[in-house]
Amino acid sequence: MAVFENVLIPVDDSEQSVRAVEMAASLVQQGFITNITLFNVYNTGDVDITKLRNQERLDELRAESMRILEMHESTLKGQGIDCSIKRAGGDPASLVIDLVENNMEYDLIIMGNRRINKFQELVFGSVSDKVTRLVKIPVLVIK
């Protein structure tokens, strides 16, 4: 029996996300993980959906989100690992935390940690930092 039944992997198009997915694949092959859900959040902060131009921008963001998810999904499928995918628009840290809190099925998060400079970290905070502080399940941060 696997140690972790349902694992959430927030992904984007960064090298850190690639490494997080590779780590998850390794853990599946070793029998530590059973199910994987890939989750991508696209930034809708500058999109006003009441304007036609911005609806087109939202469609572009959704298409890019699907491309990212399919890229990581193909990595897993190439190793014989099935996964489910989810996406949403908004603030990444908030949406990851909400997904975990509202779907009590996840028992681990595996996520990459982007290297941001100290000023950005001070002003904005990192997604991985916010998630690790605010969720009640284990978080494996891949650097």
N, C-alpha and C positions, 0 to 999 in steps of 0.2 A: 504494500500500500504506500502511496506517495505521501510525503510529508506535507505538501501543499496541494490542495485540490484545485482551487481556482486562483489564477494569478493574473493580475492586471499589469499591462505594460504600456504606459503612456509613451507615444512615439512622435517624433517629428522627422525632419530630413537630415538630422545631425549625425555625426560619427558616433556620438555617445549613444544614440538610439540604436544604431546598428550593433554596437557592442552589447547593449542591454538585450536585444533580441537574440544575439548569438549566445549570450550567457543563459538565457531562458531555454534555448534549444538544447544546450549542453545539459542543463538540469533535468529536462524532460527525458533525454536519452539515458541519464543516470537513474531515473526513476523517482526523482524528488518532486516533480511537478506532473499533474495530470492534465489540466485544462488551461489554455492561454487565451486571454482577450487582449487584443491590440486596441488602443484608444488614442485617437488624434483629436486635438483641439485646434480649430482655426480661429484666428483673431478677428472678431467682428466689431471691435471697438470703434473703428472709423467708418463703419458702414451704416448709413441711414436708409433703411429699406423702403421708406416712403418715396424715394427718388428712383426713377427708372435706371439711371446710370449705376446707382449703387446696388440695384438688384443684379445687374450684370456682374458687378464686382463680387457679390455674395456667391453667385454661381461659380465664378472663377475660384474662389476660396474653397468651396465645397469640392470642386473637381480636383484641385491640388491636394486636398485632404484625402480624397479617395486614392489618388496616385500614390501618396505616401503609405497609406495602409496596404495597398496592393503590393507595393515594393517589399514591405516587411513580411507580408503574408506569403509571398512567393519564396522568400528566404526560408521560412519555416516549412512550407510545403515541399521545397527542394530536399529537405531532410526527413520527409515523411511525417511531418507534424501538422495536425489540423489546428486551426484557431478560429475564434470569432473576432469580428471587428465592430467597433463603435466609433462614432465621431460626433462632435458637437461644436458649436460656436460660442466663444466667450473667453473668459479668463482661465488659462490652463490649470493653475493650482486650485482654484475654487471648484472647477468642474471635476477634477480628479477626486478631490475630497468629497464632493457631493455624490459622485458615483459610488464611491466606497461606502459612504454612510447610508445611502439609500438602498444599495444592493448588498445586503450583509453576506453575500455569497463569496466575496473575495477574502482570501486569507494571506495574501502577499502582494506587494507592489514591487516590480523591478523597473527601475528607471535610470536613464542617463543623467549625468550632472554636467551641464555646460559650464565651461570656465568663463565666468564673467569677471570684470575687473572689480576692485574693492568699492569704487564709487557706485557702480551699478548695483552691486549687492547691497550696499548701505541704503540707497534710495529705493530700489524696487524689491530687493530680496530675490532669491532664486526660487524657481518652482519646486525643485527638490527639497530645499530647506523648508519651505512652507508646508509641503506635503508631509515630510518626516516629523515635523513638530505637531501637526494637527490630526493626523489619522491615528487610529487605535490598533492598526495591524502592522506587522513588520514591513519595513521598506529596505530593499537592497538597492543601494545607489552605486551605479557603475561609472567609474571615472575614465 
